[in-house]
Amino acid sequence: MRHPEGTMTVKDLRKALRSLPDDAPVLVPGYEDGYEYAAAPVIATMAFEEGSPGWSGQWQELDLPDYTTRSIARVVVLTATRGES
């Protein structure tokens, strides 16, 4: 699958992580501003929906009943630790 220019792949992430110490924190954007600690990464199989509305992410979980996809891929998902139950 070709990725849009400027998007990150696992290869890019591995390369970036090599320059950091093992105990460096992993952060994700906060809800409105700032940053939060990232939860453990989730490996998921998702469908890419090209042309999805701007308010909806381009990647959707496969258990959604009404997707019409061109691409399915295994992906890494990072989320914040706060707000989890």
Summary of the structure (lengths in Angstrom):
residues: 85
radius of gyration: 14.8
end to end distance: 33.9
largest distance: 43.0
contacts: 144
relative contact order: 0.23
helix: 9%
strand: 29%
